[in-house]
Amino acid sequence: MLIQKAEYVASAVNPAQYPAGDAVEIALVGRSNVGKSSLINRFLGRRNLARTGNTPGKTQTLNFYRINESWFFVDLPGYGYAKVAKGVKQSWGRMMETYLGQRTNLAAVIQIVDIRHEPSTEDREMHQWLRFKGLPTLVVATKADKIARGKRAHHLSLIAKAFELPDWHLIISFSAQTGDGVEELHEAVEEILALRRSQ
């Protein structure tokens, strides 16, 4: 996939603020501090398009990034961060459920987990909810550079088991630091876009 243009377009908290039109959207979900912004920047070959920070829970809106003038990445607030106020968590939950449950432009969800850890309760609940809703979901395990190559299969197997996936090879191992997995993720996104446009 050749990324010719990538731009931040909008932040939204309700459907009235979503970008107009019927462009295909791919949402990214994951725990706070799992590396969603770093993944977006590495995928797009941009340094700071998606803002990264050391403070988990910083993303508080749905952030829309338009790619090649034709489709969007939608970065959703991270879940599972204990220091975020309960009321804020509830509002995020409603905002995410509204988007994921009602947005017709949404073609698929990329669920991001940390390869170093087994999926949390929130990770498993999110995966089950996405499956219940019938949303096509691709699991990407970030921070792969922190694990020796020979041990990655073991960690991916634990993630696959937690999500009840039939094969750990369905999970993309990714590193924003080294670029491992970028090509595989490009190919997966191209398949998602092609499938949606053929429907």
C-alpha positions as CSV (number, residue, x, y, z in Angstrom):
1,M,0.0,0.0,0.0
2,L,1.4,3.4,-1.0
3,I,0.4,6.2,1.4
4,Q,0.3,9.3,-0.8
5,K,-1.6,11.5,1.6
6,A,-2.6,11.3,5.3
7,E,-4.3,14.0,7.3
8,Y,-6.1,14.6,10.6
9,V,-9.6,15.6,9.7
10,A,-11.8,15.7,12.9
11,S,-12.4,14.8,16.5
12,A,-15.9,13.7,17.4
13,V,-17.9,12.8,20.5
14,N,-21.2,12.2,18.7
15,P,-22.5,11.2,15.3
16,A,-23.3,14.8,14.3
17,Q,-19.5,15.5,14.3
18,Y,-18.5,12.5,12.2
19,P,-17.1,13.4,8.7
20,A,-19.8,13.5,6.1
21,G,-19.9,11.1,3.1
22,D,-19.6,7.3,2.7
23,A,-15.8,6.8,2.8
24,V,-14.8,3.5,4.3
25,E,-13.6,3.6,7.9
26,I,-11.4,1.2,9.9
27,A,-11.5,1.7,13.7
28,L,-8.6,1.1,16.1
29,V,-9.4,0.0,19.7
30,G,-7.1,-1.0,22.5
31,R,-6.1,-0.4,26.1
32,S,-4.6,2.9,27.0
33,N,-0.8,3.1,26.3
34,V,-0.9,0.0,24.0
35,G,0.6,2.1,21.2
36,K,-2.3,3.0,18.9
37,S,-0.9,6.4,17.9
38,S,2.6,4.9,17.3
39,L,1.0,2.2,15.1
40,I,-0.9,4.8,13.1
41,N,2.2,7.0,12.6
42,R,4.4,4.0,11.5
43,F,1.7,2.6,9.3
44,L,1.3,5.9,7.5
45,G,5.1,6.7,7.5
46,R,4.5,9.9,9.4
47,R,6.2,11.0,12.6
48,N,3.6,12.9,14.5
49,L,0.3,12.8,12.7
50,A,-1.3,10.9,15.6
51,R,-0.2,12.5,18.9
52,T,1.7,10.1,21.2
53,G,2.2,10.8,24.9
54,N,3.3,9.2,28.1
55,T,0.0,9.9,29.8
56,P,-2.5,7.0,29.3
57,G,-6.1,8.0,28.7
58,K,-5.1,11.1,26.8
59,T,-7.3,10.4,23.7
60,Q,-10.8,11.5,24.7
61,T,-12.5,11.7,21.4
62,L,-12.9,9.7,18.2
63,N,-10.1,11.0,16.0
64,F,-10.5,10.7,12.2
65,Y,-7.5,10.4,9.9
66,R,-8.2,10.5,6.1
67,I,-5.9,8.4,4.0
68,N,-5.2,8.9,0.3
69,E,-8.4,11.0,0.1
70,S,-10.4,7.8,0.1
71,W,-10.7,6.1,3.5
72,F,-10.3,6.7,7.2
73,F,-8.5,5.4,10.3
74,V,-10.6,6.2,13.4
75,D,-8.7,6.2,16.6
76,L,-10.9,5.4,19.6
77,P,-10.2,6.3,23.2
78,G,-8.1,3.7,25.1
79,Y,-9.9,1.6,27.6
80,G,-8.9,0.1,31.0
81,Y,-6.9,3.0,32.5
82,A,-7.6,3.1,36.2
83,K,-6.8,6.7,36.8
84,V,-9.5,8.0,34.4
85,A,-12.6,9.3,36.3
86,K,-15.5,6.9,36.4
87,G,-17.8,9.4,34.7
88,V,-15.3,9.9,31.9
89,K,-15.0,6.2,31.4
90,Q,-18.8,5.9,31.1
91,S,-19.0,8.7,28.5
92,W,-16.2,7.1,26.5
93,G,-18.0,3.8,26.7
94,R,-21.2,5.3,25.3
95,M,-19.3,7.2,22.6
96,M,-17.5,4.1,21.5
97,E,-20.6,1.9,21.6
98,T,-22.6,4.4,19.5
99,Y,-19.8,4.6,16.9
100,L,-19.0,0.9,16.7
101,G,-22.7,-0.2,16.9
102,Q,-24.2,2.3,14.5
103,R,-21.7,3.7,12.0
104,T,-22.5,2.3,8.6
105,N,-19.1,3.5,7.1
106,L,-17.3,1.1,9.5
107,A,-15.8,-1.8,7.6
108,A,-13.6,-3.4,10.3
109,V,-11.9,-3.0,13.6
110,I,-8.3,-3.4,14.4
111,Q,-7.9,-4.5,18.0
112,I,-4.5,-3.7,19.4
113,V,-2.9,-5.6,22.3
114,D,0.5,-5.6,23.9
115,I,2.4,-8.8,22.8
116,R,4.1,-9.0,26.2
117,H,1.0,-9.6,28.2
118,E,-2.0,-11.8,28.0
119,P,-5.2,-9.9,27.1
120,S,-6.8,-8.2,30.0
121,T,-10.4,-8.6,31.1
122,E,-11.2,-5.4,29.1
123,D,-9.5,-6.8,26.0
124,R,-11.5,-10.0,26.2
125,E,-14.7,-8.2,26.8
126,M,-14.1,-5.9,23.8
127,H,-13.3,-8.8,21.6
128,Q,-16.4,-10.7,22.6
129,W,-18.5,-7.6,22.1
130,L,-17.1,-7.0,18.6
131,R,-17.7,-10.6,17.7
132,F,-21.3,-10.4,19.1
133,K,-21.9,-7.3,16.9
134,G,-20.5,-9.2,13.9
135,L,-17.8,-6.7,13.2
136,P,-14.8,-8.0,11.3
137,T,-11.9,-7.7,13.7
138,L,-8.1,-8.0,13.1
139,V,-5.9,-8.4,16.1
140,V,-2.5,-6.7,16.1
141,A,0.1,-7.4,18.8
142,T,2.3,-4.3,19.3
143,K,5.7,-3.8,20.9
144,A,7.0,-7.0,19.3
145,D,10.6,-5.6,19.4
146,K,10.4,-6.1,23.2
147,I,10.2,-9.9,22.7
148,A,12.8,-12.1,21.1
149,R,11.7,-13.5,17.7
150,G,12.0,-17.0,18.9
151,K,9.5,-16.4,21.7
152,R,6.9,-14.4,19.8
153,A,4.9,-17.5,18.7
154,H,4.4,-18.4,22.4
155,H,3.1,-15.0,23.3
156,L,0.8,-14.9,20.2
157,S,-0.5,-18.3,21.1
158,L,-1.6,-17.0,24.5
159,I,-3.4,-14.1,22.9
160,A,-5.1,-16.4,20.4
161,K,-6.3,-18.7,23.2
162,A,-7.7,-15.7,25.2
163,F,-9.6,-14.5,22.2
164,E,-10.7,-18.0,21.2
165,L,-9.0,-17.6,17.8
166,P,-8.3,-20.9,15.9
167,D,-4.7,-20.0,14.9
168,W,-2.2,-17.5,16.3
169,H,-1.0,-16.8,12.7
170,L,-4.2,-14.7,12.4
171,I,-2.6,-12.2,14.7
172,I,-0.2,-9.6,13.2
173,S,3.0,-9.1,15.2
174,F,3.9,-5.4,15.0
175,S,6.6,-3.0,16.1
176,A,6.4,0.7,15.6
177,Q,10.1,0.9,16.5
178,T,11.5,-1.5,13.9
179,G,8.7,-1.6,11.3
180,D,8.1,-5.4,11.8
181,G,4.6,-6.2,10.7
182,V,4.0,-2.9,8.7
183,E,3.9,-4.7,5.4
184,E,1.5,-7.4,6.7
185,L,-0.8,-4.7,8.1
186,H,-0.8,-2.8,4.9
187,E,-1.8,-6.0,3.1
188,A,-4.5,-6.7,5.6
189,V,-6.0,-3.2,5.3
190,E,-5.9,-3.4,1.5
191,E,-7.9,-6.7,1.7
192,I,-10.5,-5.0,4.1
193,L,-10.9,-2.1,1.7
194,A,-11.1,-4.2,-1.4
195,L,-13.7,-6.5,0.3
196,R,-15.9,-3.6,1.4
197,R,-15.8,-1.9,-2.0
198,S,-16.8,-5.1,-3.7
199,Q,-19.9,-5.4,-1.7
